[in-house]
Amino acid sequence: MNTEDTHYACGLKREDFQTTINGKKTDLYILKNSLGSEVAVTNYGGAIVAIMTEDKDGHFANVIQGHDNIQDVISSPEPYLSTLIGRYGNRIAKGQFQLNGKEYHLHINNGPNSLHGGKQGFNAKVWDANQVSDHAVVMKYISSYGEEGYTGELEVWVAFTLTDDNELVIKYQATTNKKTILNLTHHGFFSLQGIANPTPGIENQICEINADFYLPIDETSIPTGEILKVEGTPFDFRKPKAVGTDIDADNEQIKIGAGYDHCFVLNKKEEGELTFAARIKEPVSGRWMEVYTTEPGMQLYTDNWADGYKGQHGATFPRRSGICFECQHFPDSPNHPYFPSVVIKPNEKYTQKTVYRFGAEK
């Protein structure tokens, strides 16, 4: 692909994302569709740094938080800013789990727990990338035996595709040479009004989540093991409501998360089917986003800890300026036998698919 004189709607330059880390080259991959939308993703951690999509008046803006050069991606105050997450998305209690009667110990990096793969998860790896068309890029990473304390050598492929239906489709596939655990996701921080200085808050966005149940957490954000009804709680998004309606409710679960940082149990007729998970609508721009996934759960995170740090093109990201819909298996699943299994065996292929679909109400 020619890097010279290429103008992208996102205003990002490929050369600003090109460097070499441990002998592996980083780059920026721009996906386009017939509607003029763009997705820009780097092979450093699979970080999505732009999603250019129209508002109700036909104006394009970037609706995902990220950085405009590779050094800022690497040293971001939010290391998981719109990146791939692995080997294990979300938390594992005390960084410990048992498999085949053996206890494994992971790096502790979030209070007493292991979060998002440990000290250097998939968000901080350079993936091998191949842009197969204007619409799609495929990334591959081999996680070595014992990396971050996990067993088994793991080979992972992730395909990012931007369709002419304005869908960003993320497909995952993995194989292992030894029984291990796996929970992949992508941690997009979405700002549907468009990133800005400062990026507007998410409180007025209208959210719907297709879940009758959620997982309450203890004071260290580990699931208690209960699966509770959302009915009568701040976690009831079965009918659309503003994100800010109950975000500071006098509720112990909300206080623990400093807002929403909880896994919802998605309504499914059968395991692994691609179903509607969530919808968010931003009233000022008219933009909306729908989420579909094969995963059993979805972590809703309302960016409760951001402090106004800088992102692309001088944008700043204050507290609660982004919203995350992380489709995944449940947190701490290895320590809760009745949660859907995250074990993958050598003769099995791990697959999952999540779709983010964008539009605007004219």
TORKOL-4160 file (C-alpha; in steps of 0.2 Angstrom, whole numbers, padded with zeros to 4 digits, m for minus):
362
<pt num="1" X="0000" Y="0000" Z="0000"/>
<pt num="2" X="0006" Y="0017" Z="m0004"/>
<pt num="3" X="0010" Y="0028" Z="0011"/>
<pt num="4" X="0013" Y="0044" Z="0001"/>
<pt num="5" X="0000" Y="0058" Z="m0001"/>
<pt num="6" X="m0014" Y="0047" Z="0005"/>
<pt num="7" X="m0027" Y="0058" Z="0014"/>
<pt num="8" X="m0039" Y="0049" Z="0026"/>
<pt num="9" X="m0055" Y="0056" Z="0033"/>
<pt num="10" X="m0048" Y="0052" Z="0051"/>
<pt num="11" X="m0033" Y="0064" Z="0048"/>
<pt num="12" X="m0021" Y="0051" Z="0054"/>
<pt num="13" X="m0004" Y="0048" Z="0046"/>
<pt num="14" X="0002" Y="0030" Z="0044"/>
<pt num="15" X="0020" Y="0035" Z="0046"/>
<pt num="16" X="0016" Y="0042" Z="0064"/>
<pt num="17" X="0011" Y="0024" Z="0068"/>
<pt num="18" X="0027" Y="0016" Z="0061"/>
<pt num="19" X="0041" Y="0010" Z="0072"/>
<pt num="20" X="0050" Y="m0006" Z="0077"/>
<pt num="21" X="0047" Y="m0015" Z="0094"/>
<pt num="22" X="0058" Y="m0030" Z="0098"/>
<pt num="23" X="0061" Y="m0032" Z="0079"/>
<pt num="24" X="0043" Y="m0031" Z="0074"/>
<pt num="25" X="0035" Y="m0017" Z="0064"/>
<pt num="26" X="0020" Y="m0007" Z="0069"/>
<pt num="27" X="0009" Y="0001" Z="0056"/>
<pt num="28" X="m0009" Y="0009" Z="0054"/>
<pt num="29" X="m0022" Y="0000" Z="0044"/>
<pt num="30" X="m0036" Y="0010" Z="0036"/>
<pt num="31" X="m0053" Y="0001" Z="0032"/>
<pt num="32" X="m0065" Y="0010" Z="0021"/>
<pt num="33" X="m0083" Y="0006" Z="0015"/>
<pt num="34" X="m0094" Y="0013" Z="0001"/>
<pt num="35" X="m0103" Y="0025" Z="0013"/>
<pt num="36" X="m0087" Y="0035" Z="0017"/>
<pt num="37" X="m0085" Y="0027" Z="0034"/>
<pt num="38" X="m0067" Y="0023" Z="0040"/>
<pt num="39" X="m0059" Y="0012" Z="0053"/>
<pt num="40" X="m0041" Y="0015" Z="0058"/>
<pt num="41" X="m0033" Y="0001" Z="0068"/>
<pt num="42" X="m0015" Y="m0002" Z="0073"/>
<pt num="43" X="m0006" Y="m0019" Z="0075"/>
<pt num="44" X="0000" Y="m0013" Z="0092"/>
<pt num="45" X="m0012" Y="m0021" Z="0103"/>
<pt num="46" X="m0026" Y="m0020" Z="0090"/>
<pt num="47" X="m0029" Y="m0003" Z="0095"/>
<pt num="48" X="m0043" Y="0006" Z="0085"/>
<pt num="49" X="m0039" Y="0024" Z="0084"/>
<pt num="50" X="m0053" Y="0030" Z="0073"/>
<pt num="51" X="m0070" Y="0026" Z="0068"/>
<pt num="52" X="m0077" Y="0039" Z="0056"/>
<pt num="53" X="m0095" Y="0039" Z="0054"/>
<pt num="54" X="m0109" Y="0051" Z="0049"/>
<pt num="55" X="m0121" Y="0061" Z="0061"/>
<pt num="56" X="m0139" Y="0065" Z="0057"/>
<pt num="57" X="m0133" Y="0080" Z="0045"/>
<pt num="58" X="m0121" Y="0069" Z="0036"/>
<pt num="59" X="m0105" Y="0076" Z="0045"/>
<pt num="60" X="m0092" Y="0063" Z="0049"/>
<pt num="61" X="m0083" Y="0063" Z="0066"/>
<pt num="62" X="m0072" Y="0050" Z="0075"/>
<pt num="63" X="m0082" Y="0041" Z="0088"/>
<pt num="64" X="m0069" Y="0031" Z="0097"/>
<pt num="65" X="m0056" Y="0036" Z="0109"/>
<pt num="66" X="m0038" Y="0033" Z="0105"/>
<pt num="67" X="m0021" Y="0042" Z="0100"/>
<pt num="68" X="m0014" Y="0049" Z="0084"/>
<pt num="69" X="0004" Y="0041" Z="0085"/>
<pt num="70" X="0012" Y="0025" Z="0091"/>
<pt num="71" X="0021" Y="0032" Z="0106"/>
<pt num="72" X="0006" Y="0039" Z="0113"/>
<pt num="73" X="m0003" Y="0022" Z="0111"/>
<pt num="74" X="0011" Y="0013" Z="0120"/>
<pt num="75" X="0012" Y="0026" Z="0134"/>
<pt num="76" X="m0007" Y="0029" Z="0136"/>
<pt num="77" X="m0013" Y="0033" Z="0153"/>
<pt num="78" X="m0027" Y="0021" Z="0149"/>
<pt num="79" X="m0017" Y="0005" Z="0143"/>
<pt num="80" X="m0033" Y="m0003" Z="0137"/>
<pt num="81" X="m0039" Y="0012" Z="0127"/>
<pt num="82" X="m0049" Y="0004" Z="0113"/>
<pt num="83" X="m0037" Y="m0011" Z="0112"/>
<pt num="84" X="m0038" Y="m0030" Z="0110"/>
<pt num="85" X="m0039" Y="m0039" Z="0127"/>
<pt num="86" X="m0031" Y="m0056" Z="0131"/>
<pt num="87" X="m0027" Y="m0069" Z="0136"/>
<pt num="88" X="m0041" Y="m0066" Z="0149"/>
<pt num="89" X="m0053" Y="m0051" Z="0148"/>
<pt num="90" X="m0058" Y="m0044" Z="0164"/>
<pt num="91" X="m0053" Y="m0050" Z="0181"/>
<pt num="92" X="m0047" Y="m0066" Z="0189"/>
<pt num="93" X="m0048" Y="m0066" Z="0208"/>
<pt num="94" X="m0031" Y="m0066" Z="0216"/>
<pt num="95" X="m0023" Y="m0070" Z="0200"/>
<pt num="96" X="m0026" Y="m0089" Z="0203"/>
<pt num="97" X="m0035" Y="m0103" Z="0195"/>
<pt num="98" X="m0035" Y="m0122" Z="0194"/>
<pt num="99" X="m0034" Y="m0133" Z="0179"/>
<pt num="100" X="m0032" Y="m0151" Z="0179"/>
<pt num="101" X="m0029" Y="m0151" Z="0198"/>
<pt num="102" X="m0014" Y="m0139" Z="0196"/>
<pt num="103" X="m0014" Y="m0121" Z="0202"/>
<pt num="104" X="m0009" Y="m0107" Z="0191"/>
<pt num="105" X="m0003" Y="m0090" Z="0197"/>
<pt num="106" X="m0005" Y="m0074" Z="0186"/>
<pt num="107" X="0002" Y="m0057" Z="0187"/>
<pt num="108" X="m0007" Y="m0046" Z="0200"/>
<pt num="109" X="m0011" Y="m0029" Z="0192"/>
<pt num="110" X="m0028" Y="m0023" Z="0198"/>
<pt num="111" X="m0029" Y="m0022" Z="0217"/>
<pt num="112" X="m0027" Y="m0040" Z="0223"/>
<pt num="113" X="m0033" Y="m0047" Z="0206"/>
<pt num="114" X="m0026" Y="m0050" Z="0188"/>
<pt num="115" X="m0034" Y="m0039" Z="0175"/>
<pt num="116" X="m0035" Y="m0041" Z="0156"/>
<pt num="117" X="m0021" Y="m0053" Z="0154"/>
<pt num="118" X="m0009" Y="m0047" Z="0167"/>
<pt num="119" X="0007" Y="m0036" Z="0166"/>
<pt num="120" X="0008" Y="m0036" Z="0147"/>
<pt num="121" X="m0007" Y="m0043" Z="0139"/>
<pt num="122" X="m0012" Y="m0043" Z="0121"/>
<pt num="123" X="m0015" Y="m0025" Z="0122"/>
<pt num="124" X="0004" Y="m0022" Z="0123"/>
<pt num="125" X="0009" Y="m0035" Z="0109"/>
<pt num="126" X="0014" Y="m0031" Z="0091"/>
<pt num="127" X="0003" Y="m0042" Z="0081"/>
<pt num="128" X="0007" Y="m0049" Z="0063"/>
<pt num="129" X="m0005" Y="m0040" Z="0052"/>
<pt num="130" X="m0011" Y="m0042" Z="0034"/>
<pt num="131" X="m0023" Y="m0030" Z="0026"/>
<pt num="132" X="m0033" Y="m0042" Z="0014"/>
<pt num="133" X="m0044" Y="m0029" Z="0006"/>
<pt num="134" X="m0050" Y="m0011" Z="0008"/>
<pt num="135" X="m0063" Y="m0018" Z="0020"/>
<pt num="136" X="m0053" Y="m0030" Z="0031"/>
<pt num="137" X="m0037" Y="m0033" Z="0041"/>
<pt num="138" X="m0032" Y="m0049" Z="0049"/>
<pt num="139" X="m0020" Y="m0050" Z="0064"/>
<pt num="140" X="m0011" Y="m0064" Z="0072"/>
<pt num="141" X="m0002" Y="m0067" Z="0088"/>
<pt num="142" X="0006" Y="m0082" Z="0096"/>
<pt num="143" X="0006" Y="m0082" Z="0114"/>
<pt num="144" X="0020" Y="m0092" Z="0121"/>
<pt num="145" X="0019" Y="m0106" Z="0134"/>
<pt num="146" X="0019" Y="m0099" Z="0151"/>
<pt num="147" X="0017" Y="m0081" Z="0145"/>
<pt num="148" X="0010" Y="m0071" Z="0160"/>
<pt num="149" X="0008" Y="m0087" Z="0169"/>
<pt num="150" X="m0004" Y="m0095" Z="0157"/>
<pt num="151" X="m0002" Y="m0113" Z="0151"/>
<pt num="152" X="m0001" Y="m0119" Z="0133"/>
<pt num="153" X="0005" Y="m0110" Z="0118"/>
<pt num="154" X="m0009" Y="m0101" Z="0110"/>
<pt num="155" X="m0011" Y="m0095" Z="0092"/>
<pt num="156" X="m0024" Y="m0081" Z="0090"/>
<pt num="157" X="m0031" Y="m0073" Z="0074"/>
<pt num="158" X="m0042" Y="m0057" Z="0075"/>
<pt num="159" X="m0051" Y="m0051" Z="0059"/>
<pt num="160" X="m0057" Y="m0033" Z="0058"/>
<pt num="161" X="m0070" Y="m0030" Z="0044"/>
<pt num="162" X="m0079" Y="m0014" Z="0040"/>
<pt num="163" X="m0095" Y="m0018" Z="0029"/>
<pt num="164" X="m0105" Y="m0008" Z="0018"/>
<pt num="165" X="m0119" Y="m0009" Z="0031"/>
<pt num="166" X="m0108" Y="0001" Z="0042"/>
<pt num="167" X="m0104" Y="m0013" Z="0053"/>
<pt num="168" X="m0087" Y="m0016" Z="0062"/>
<pt num="169" X="m0086" Y="m0035" Z="0063"/>
<pt num="170" X="m0073" Y="m0042" Z="0074"/>
<pt num="171" X="m0070" Y="m0061" Z="0072"/>
<pt num="172" X="m0059" Y="m0071" Z="0084"/>
<pt num="173" X="m0051" Y="m0088" Z="0082"/>
<pt num="174" X="m0039" Y="m0097" Z="0093"/>
<pt num="175" X="m0030" Y="m0114" Z="0095"/>
<pt num="176" X="m0019" Y="m0121" Z="0109"/>
<pt num="177" X="m0007" Y="m0135" Z="0111"/>
<pt num="178" X="m0012" Y="m0138" Z="0129"/>
<pt num="179" X="m0028" Y="m0136" Z="0139"/>
<pt num="180" X="m0029" Y="m0118" Z="0144"/>
<pt num="181" X="m0041" Y="m0104" Z="0148"/>
<pt num="182" X="m0046" Y="m0090" Z="0136"/>
<pt num="183" X="m0057" Y="m0075" Z="0136"/>
<pt num="184" X="m0054" Y="m0062" Z="0122"/>
<pt num="185" X="m0063" Y="m0046" Z="0119"/>
<pt num="186" X="m0060" Y="m0028" Z="0112"/>
<pt num="187" X="m0061" Y="m0013" Z="0124"/>
<pt num="188" X="m0068" Y="0001" Z="0113"/>
<pt num="189" X="m0071" Y="0017" Z="0122"/>
<pt num="190" X="m0085" Y="0025" Z="0111"/>
<pt num="191" X="m0089" Y="0043" Z="0111"/>
<pt num="192" X="m0104" Y="0044" Z="0099"/>
<pt num="193" X="m0105" Y="0063" Z="0099"/>
<pt num="194" X="m0087" Y="0064" Z="0092"/>
<pt num="195" X="m0071" Y="0066" Z="0101"/>
<pt num="196" X="m0067" Y="0084" Z="0106"/>
<pt num="197" X="m0058" Y="0095" Z="0118"/>
<pt num="198" X="m0066" Y="0091" Z="0130"/>
<pt num="199" X="m0075" Y="0075" Z="0124"/>
<pt num="200" X="m0094" Y="0077" Z="0129"/>
<pt num="201" X="m0100" Y="0066" Z="0143"/>
<pt num="202" X="m0110" Y="0050" Z="0140"/>
<pt num="203" X="m0124" Y="0053" Z="0153"/>
<pt num="204" X="m0137" Y="0059" Z="0141"/>
<pt num="205" X="m0135" Y="0044" Z="0129"/>
<pt num="206" X="m0149" Y="0032" Z="0128"/>
<pt num="207" X="m0144" Y="0015" Z="0132"/>
<pt num="208" X="m0153" Y="m0002" Z="0130"/>
<pt num="209" X="m0146" Y="m0019" Z="0135"/>
<pt num="210" X="m0153" Y="m0036" Z="0131"/>
<pt num="211" X="m0151" Y="m0043" Z="0148"/>
<pt num="212" X="m0163" Y="m0049" Z="0162"/>
<pt num="213" X="m0148" Y="m0053" Z="0174"/>
<pt num="214" X="m0131" Y="m0046" Z="0179"/>
<pt num="215" X="m0117" Y="m0051" Z="0190"/>
<pt num="216" X="m0114" Y="m0042" Z="0206"/>
<pt num="217" X="m0096" Y="m0039" Z="0212"/>
<pt num="218" X="m0087" Y="m0038" Z="0228"/>
<pt num="219" X="m0077" Y="m0023" Z="0234"/>
<pt num="220" X="m0062" Y="m0029" Z="0223"/>
<pt num="221" X="m0074" Y="m0030" Z="0207"/>
<pt num="222" X="m0074" Y="m0049" Z="0207"/>
<pt num="223" X="m0091" Y="m0057" Z="0204"/>
<pt num="224" X="m0099" Y="m0063" Z="0221"/>
<pt num="225" X="m0105" Y="m0079" Z="0211"/>
<pt num="226" X="m0123" Y="m0073" Z="0212"/>
<pt num="227" X="m0133" Y="m0070" Z="0196"/>
<pt num="228" X="m0146" Y="m0057" Z="0200"/>
<pt num="229" X="m0161" Y="m0049" Z="0191"/>
<pt num="230" X="m0159" Y="m0032" Z="0184"/>
<pt num="231" X="m0177" Y="m0028" Z="0188"/>
<pt num="232" X="m0179" Y="m0014" Z="0201"/>
<pt num="233" X="m0160" Y="m0010" Z="0201"/>
<pt num="234" X="m0150" Y="0003" Z="0192"/>
<pt num="235" X="m0144" Y="m0011" Z="0180"/>
<pt num="236" X="m0161" Y="m0012" Z="0172"/>
<pt num="237" X="m0158" Y="m0006" Z="0154"/>
<pt num="238" X="m0171" Y="m0018" Z="0146"/>
<pt num="239" X="m0181" Y="m0002" Z="0141"/>
<pt num="240" X="m0170" Y="0012" Z="0134"/>
<pt num="241" X="m0165" Y="0025" Z="0147"/>
<pt num="242" X="m0151" Y="0038" Z="0149"/>
<pt num="243" X="m0135" Y="0031" Z="0155"/>
<pt num="244" X="m0134" Y="0045" Z="0168"/>
<pt num="245" X="m0151" Y="0041" Z="0176"/>
<pt num="246" X="m0144" Y="0029" Z="0189"/>
<pt num="247" X="m0126" Y="0030" Z="0186"/>
<pt num="248" X="m0123" Y="0038" Z="0204"/>
<pt num="249" X="m0138" Y="0029" Z="0212"/>
<pt num="250" X="m0137" Y="0026" Z="0231"/>
<pt num="251" X="m0133" Y="0008" Z="0227"/>
<pt num="252" X="m0119" Y="m0003" Z="0234"/>
<pt num="253" X="m0115" Y="m0010" Z="0217"/>
<pt num="254" X="m0114" Y="0007" Z="0209"/>
<pt num="255" X="m0103" Y="0013" Z="0223"/>
<pt num="256" X="m0091" Y="m0001" Z="0221"/>
<pt num="257" X="m0089" Y="0002" Z="0202"/>
<pt num="258" X="m0089" Y="0021" Z="0204"/>
<pt num="259" X="m0103" Y="0020" Z="0191"/>
<pt num="260" X="m0106" Y="0005" Z="0179"/>
<pt num="261" X="m0092" Y="m0008" Z="0178"/>
<pt num="262" X="m0102" Y="m0024" Z="0178"/>
<pt num="263" X="m0105" Y="m0039" Z="0167"/>
<pt num="264" X="m0122" Y="m0042" Z="0160"/>
<pt num="265" X="m0129" Y="m0059" Z="0157"/>
<pt num="266" X="m0135" Y="m0058" Z="0139"/>
<pt num="267" X="m0152" Y="m0065" Z="0135"/>
<pt num="268" X="m0149" Y="m0080" Z="0123"/>
<pt num="269" X="m0160" Y="m0094" Z="0117"/>
<pt num="270" X="m0144" Y="m0105" Z="0113"/>
<pt num="271" X="m0126" Y="m0104" Z="0117"/>
<pt num="272" X="m0115" Y="m0096" Z="0104"/>
<pt num="273" X="m0128" Y="m0088" Z="0094"/>
<pt num="274" X="m0126" Y="m0071" Z="0087"/>
<pt num="275" X="m0139" Y="m0060" Z="0095"/>
<pt num="276" X="m0143" Y="m0042" Z="0099"/>
<pt num="277" X="m0134" Y="m0036" Z="0115"/>
<pt num="278" X="m0135" Y="m0017" Z="0117"/>
<pt num="279" X="m0140" Y="m0001" Z="0108"/>
<pt num="280" X="m0134" Y="0017" Z="0112"/>
<pt num="281" X="m0141" Y="0033" Z="0105"/>
<pt num="282" X="m0133" Y="0050" Z="0106"/>
<pt num="283" X="m0146" Y="0063" Z="0105"/>
<pt num="284" X="m0136" Y="0078" Z="0099"/>
<pt num="285" X="m0128" Y="0070" Z="0084"/>
<pt num="286" X="m0142" Y="0057" Z="0081"/>
<pt num="287" X="m0129" Y="0044" Z="0080"/>
<pt num="288" X="m0133" Y="0026" Z="0086"/>
<pt num="289" X="m0123" Y="0010" Z="0089"/>
<pt num="290" X="m0130" Y="m0007" Z="0090"/>
<pt num="291" X="m0120" Y="m0022" Z="0097"/>
<pt num="292" X="m0122" Y="m0040" Z="0092"/>
<pt num="293" X="m0112" Y="m0054" Z="0099"/>
<pt num="294" X="m0110" Y="m0073" Z="0101"/>
<pt num="295" X="m0103" Y="m0071" Z="0119"/>
<pt num="296" X="m0113" Y="m0075" Z="0134"/>
<pt num="297" X="m0109" Y="m0058" Z="0143"/>
<pt num="298" X="m0105" Y="m0040" Z="0141"/>
<pt num="299" X="m0096" Y="m0029" Z="0152"/>
<pt num="300" X="m0103" Y="m0011" Z="0153"/>
<pt num="301" X="m0090" Y="0001" Z="0158"/>
<pt num="302" X="m0094" Y="0020" Z="0159"/>
<pt num="303" X="m0076" Y="0026" Z="0159"/>
<pt num="304" X="m0077" Y="0030" Z="0178"/>
<pt num="305" X="m0058" Y="0034" Z="0181"/>
<pt num="306" X="m0053" Y="0045" Z="0166"/>
<pt num="307" X="m0045" Y="0062" Z="0171"/>
<pt num="308" X="m0045" Y="0072" Z="0155"/>
<pt num="309" X="m0030" Y="0065" Z="0147"/>
<pt num="310" X="m0025" Y="0069" Z="0129"/>
<pt num="311" X="m0030" Y="0059" Z="0114"/>
<pt num="312" X="m0031" Y="0061" Z="0095"/>
<pt num="313" X="m0029" Y="0078" Z="0087"/>
<pt num="314" X="m0029" Y="0087" Z="0104"/>
<pt num="315" X="m0045" Y="0079" Z="0110"/>
<pt num="316" X="m0046" Y="0076" Z="0129"/>
<pt num="317" X="m0055" Y="0062" Z="0138"/>
<pt num="318" X="m0063" Y="0068" Z="0154"/>
<pt num="319" X="m0072" Y="0056" Z="0167"/>
<pt num="320" X="m0087" Y="0047" Z="0159"/>
<pt num="321" X="m0083" Y="0053" Z="0141"/>
<pt num="322" X="m0083" Y="0036" Z="0134"/>
<pt num="323" X="m0093" Y="0020" Z="0136"/>
<pt num="324" X="m0087" Y="0002" Z="0133"/>
<pt num="325" X="m0097" Y="m0013" Z="0128"/>
<pt num="326" X="m0085" Y="m0027" Z="0131"/>
<pt num="327" X="m0092" Y="m0043" Z="0124"/>
<pt num="328" X="m0085" Y="m0058" Z="0133"/>
<pt num="329" X="m0086" Y="m0073" Z="0145"/>
<pt num="330" X="m0089" Y="m0069" Z="0163"/>
<pt num="331" X="m0076" Y="m0062" Z="0174"/>
<pt num="332" X="m0067" Y="m0074" Z="0186"/>
<pt num="333" X="m0075" Y="m0089" Z="0177"/>
<pt num="334" X="m0062" Y="m0102" Z="0181"/>
<pt num="335" X="m0066" Y="m0100" Z="0199"/>
<pt num="336" X="m0085" Y="m0101" Z="0197"/>
<pt num="337" X="m0089" Y="m0119" Z="0190"/>
<pt num="338" X="m0107" Y="m0115" Z="0185"/>
<pt num="339" X="m0102" Y="m0099" Z="0174"/>
<pt num="340" X="m0100" Y="m0104" Z="0156"/>
<pt num="341" X="m0083" Y="m0113" Z="0153"/>
<pt num="342" X="m0068" Y="m0103" Z="0147"/>
<pt num="343" X="m0057" Y="m0119" Z="0145"/>
<pt num="344" X="m0050" Y="m0122" Z="0128"/>
<pt num="345" X="m0043" Y="m0139" Z="0123"/>
<pt num="346" X="m0030" Y="m0144" Z="0110"/>
<pt num="347" X="m0042" Y="m0152" Z="0098"/>
<pt num="348" X="m0054" Y="m0137" Z="0099"/>
<pt num="349" X="m0055" Y="m0121" Z="0090"/>
<pt num="350" X="m0060" Y="m0105" Z="0100"/>
<pt num="351" X="m0072" Y="m0094" Z="0089"/>
<pt num="352" X="m0082" Y="m0078" Z="0093"/>
<pt num="353" X="m0089" Y="m0064" Z="0084"/>
<pt num="354" X="m0095" Y="m0046" Z="0089"/>
<pt num="355" X="m0103" Y="m0033" Z="0078"/>
<pt num="356" X="m0104" Y="m0015" Z="0081"/>
<pt num="357" X="m0116" Y="m0007" Z="0069"/>
<pt num="358" X="m0117" Y="0012" Z="0066"/>
<pt num="359" X="m0130" Y="0024" Z="0060"/>
<pt num="360" X="m0139" Y="0040" Z="0063"/>
<pt num="361" X="m0157" Y="0045" Z="0065"/>
<pt num="362" X="m0160" Y="0059" Z="0052"/>
